[in-house]
Amino acid sequence: MSLPSLHGLWRQLGATGAKVSPLGLGTVKLGRDQGVKYPNGFTIPDDQQAAALLRQAQALGINLLDTAPAYGHSETRLGPLLRGQRDQWVIVSKVGEEFENNQSRFDFSAEHTRFSVERSLKRLETDRLDLVLVHSDGNDLDILERTDVYPTLARLKQEGKILAYGFSGKTVAGGLKALEHGDCAMVTYNLNEQAERPVIEYAASHGKGILIKKALASGHVCLQPGIDPVRASFEALFGQPGVTAAIVGTINPVHLAHNVATAAAVLRAP
């Protein structure tokens, strides 16, 4: 009997032309184990384990990968791991945040934005990034209105180095502003936090993409006994018409299979 998968459930990422699986694989745990907010510690997988995880994700119908310069060695590791498979994946990366010496720093200048994208292209061994999101420090409107990050991403899109761009922010005002010119927003939405729902609703009515971060509240969701927190989370998420995909950052093969089976069941339910 074949395992439940997301094959046949892919959806359009806004108006970008990309078709993505409703679950994406977040790769922070492939490259960074410091300064991350998870309830339990973890060990960064070795290359063999990481390659097996990517093969499993692909077999389960996942084609969406989320990475970032701020995810430690994630991009550098993904480049060699994805050799020969580039056209089988939709790769999302970020600009704006750097993580050095266990601390984040932010730079939204035109110069750094271009440098960051070109470095990601080299690290990922690719000629284009499917989507680049601005990694906000929380000052969403200030970044969008007072820095050159968005105009620079627009130019990089014209040059073909990136195929779409958007914003991973922390406020409703920022998300709405970002979608005026951007292709996609990444928002927090889960059973505990739903403040950014207006951004999802705006995206639904304007043909924009929405990626969800912290879909499972970074592993913190707890409900009363007898209720599967993953199923309840995905029912809440995929009940929102504007949601394109949720990024789930597991490195546990059992959890990955359970997440996919649960999402597939929710999406196929009448």
Secondary structure as UniProt FT lines:
FT   TURN            7..8
FT   STRAND          11..12
FT   TURN            14..15
FT   STRAND          19..20
FT   STRAND          23..26
FT   HELIX           28..30
FT   HELIX           47..59
FT   TURN            60..61
FT   STRAND          64..66
FT   TURN            69..70
FT   TURN            72..73
FT   HELIX           74..81
FT   TURN            82..84
FT   HELIX           86..88
FT   STRAND          90..95
FT   STRAND          97..100
FT   TURN            101..102
FT   STRAND          103..106
FT   HELIX           110..123
FT   TURN            124..125
FT   STRAND          131..135
FT   HELIX           140..146
FT   HELIX           149..158
FT   TURN            159..160
FT   STRAND          165..168
FT   HELIX           172..181
FT   STRAND          184..188
FT   TURN            195..196
FT   HELIX           197..206
FT   STRAND          209..213
FT   TURN            215..216
FT   HELIX           217..219
FT   TURN            225..226
FT   HELIX           229..238
FT   TURN            241..242
FT   STRAND          245..248
FT   HELIX           253..268
//
